Amino acid sequence: MTIKLRGVTFSYPGRKPLFKDLVLDLPSEKTTLLTGENGAGKSTLALLAAGLLHPQEGRVHYEYQGLPYPHKGEIFKHISLLKQQTEDNLLGINPLDDLFLWLLSTNDKVYESDLRIERCLSDWNLSDKRNSPLWELSAGELKSLALAGISLHKSRYWILDEPLSSLDEKHIGLFLQIVSAKRKASPGMLIISHQTELFNGLVDKVLILSDKGIAEQER
């Protein structure tokens, strides 16, 4: 999935526009890191790119395998979104159910669900919490579970809003390994983070969002 924003203008009711005539390409063969000050509109841009918000002017185009994607209602088959608020990404009542629902929601090889889920729980050090109610998990464990759900779908375009928040050093390292593995399989990603130094060698370009628009960082 390639995402193209063309002439996008967006504002929340009663506020000045966050974006005006924004033009941005998020190609499927590139990994993009987006950074910038708080309040600049990074999370809003993520929601616009994922199709959860709609611009007042301009359009967001989607292309799949180089061709315009005709069914916008089905773009979530090709895009996985991690929202900034961890609880907004959780689907089940425990890690086992949560990951199963991630698979079930897309009908993606559900017949292999047991093996994939157990492997995923192990990768994220959640095997011993598989049946624990989500309210018993720490903030770091909840973020790990949210990322585990995303990581079940490496073929999709990933939009990740502050994926490193609440993670300890060990799980940050694990996440960066998964990003590296995904880049080799299917590199399309938009990652929003303030910790740009951690992504050296893992992204193709770094964009800085400010009230003046988007600028590409020199590398």
N, C-alpha and C positions, 0 to 999 in steps of 0.2 A: 504494500500500500504506500503510495506517494501522496503527500498532502500538500496542497497549494492554496495559500491565502492570497486573494486578489482584491486590492482596493478595499480592505476590510476597515470599517469604522465601527467602534463599539464603545458604549458607555452604559453605566448603570443609571437607573432613574434618579434624576436630580443631581447628577454629577457630571463633571466635564469628561470628554472622551478619553479613554485610556489609549485607544488606537484611532488613528485617522489615516485613511488611504494606505493601510499596511499591505505590503507585498512581501511574501515569504515563501520559500520552497523548503519542504522537509522531505527529501527524496528517500526512497526505500533502500538505496545503496550507501547511505551516509548515516553516521552517528553525530548528532548535534547536541552540544552542551549550551544551555541557556542560563545566564546569570544576570544579576542586577540588584538594585536596591529593593528593600521591602516596599510594597505598595506600587511598584512600577507596572504590575499587571502580568507577572509571569504565570500565576495560576489561572488567570482568566484566559491567557493565550493557550494554555494547555486544554482548557475546556472548549475553546473555540476550535482548536485543531481536532479534538475528539468528537466534535459534533454535538456536544451537550449544551453549548450556547450558540446563538445565532446572531450574526452581525446586523446592525441597523442598515448598513450599506456594504456593498461588496459581496463576495462569495468565498466559500471554502470548497475547493474542488478535491475530489478523490480519484486517484488512478490506481488500477490494479493490473499488474503485469503490463504496464505501459499504455493501458486503454482506460478511458473514462469509466468509472464504476457507476452503473446505472441505478443501484438500489441503495440509497443513502440510509434507509432503515436497517440495513444489514451490515453497515460498515464495522460494527463491533465484532464481526467474524474475523476481521483483519487488524483490529486495533485493540490493544490492552492498555488501560489507563490506571495509573496509581495516583489517587488523589492525595493532597498534602495531609489531610486529616486521616489518620490511620483507620479510625473506626468506620469511615465511609467506604472502606475497601473490603470489609468483612461480611461474609454471607451466611455462615453457619453458626452453630452454638458451641462447637468445639473444632479444633484443627482438622480432624478427620472429615467431619461433615463439610467444613468450609472448603477444603480442597476438592472434595467430590462435587460440590455445587459449582465450583469454578469450571470443572470439566463438563458437567451436565448442562450448564447454561449455553454451551456452544456445540453440544453433541460431538465433541472431539474425542474420538477413540475411547468412549466410556467403557467399552469392553476390556480395556487394558487399565482401568482406573485403579484397581488395588495395587498393582505393581508400581505404577507411576506415582501414586500418592505416597506409598511407603518410601520410595526412593527420595521423593521430594522432602518428606518429613525428616528423613535421615540427613539429607544435605544441609538442612537448615537447623539441625540439632533440636528438633521438636518431637522426636519419636516418643519420648517418655511423657509428652503432654498431649498425645493424640486424642485422648478422650476427656481432657480437662476442660471445664467450662471456660469460655473466653475471658470471663471476668476474673479468673484466677491467674491469667498470664500477665507478665510484666509488659511495660510499654515496648521494650526491645523485642520481646517474644511476639507481640502483636504485629509489630512492623515486619518482623521476619516472616510471619504467617502471610501477611499481605503480599510481600515480595515472592513468597513461595507460590502463591496462586498465579501471579504474573508469570513466573518462570516456567510454569507448565506449558506455556505457549510461545516457544522461542521463534516460531515462524511468523509471528505477528509483528506489526509496528508497535513499539513500546513508547508510551508517553509517561514519564516517571517524574512526579512532582516531589522534590526533596526526599529522595529514597534513602538518604543516609541518616536522617534524623532518628534519634532513639536507638541507633545501632551502636554496639560496642566495637572495639577495634577488630576483634575476631570476625564479627559478622560483616563489618565493612569490607574486610579482605575477601570474605566469601562472595559478597555482592559484586565486587570488582572482578572476581574470577568469572562469575556468571555473565557479566557484561562482556568480558573478553571472549567467552565461548559463544555468546550470541552474535557478536560481530563477525565471527567466522562463518556462522550458519546463515544469519539473516541480519544485516547490520542496521536496519532501519530503527532508529531510536531518537527521541527527544528527551534529554535528561535535564531537569531543572535542579540546580544546586549552587550554593555559595562556596562549596569546597572544591573549587576548580582544580587546585593543585593535585588532588587525588586522581584525577582523570587523565593525567598526562599519558599520552600514547594510546588512549582508549577512545578518543573522539576525533572526528575529522575536522570539525570547526567549532569555535567558541563564539557565541553571540552574547552581546551585552545589551540589555534592555534598560532604557531610561525614559524620562519624559520627553526626550528629543527623538525617540524612535529606537530602532535596532541597528547596532553597528557590529561588524565582525572584528574580533580581536586579532591583532597581528600576532603571528606565531614564528 
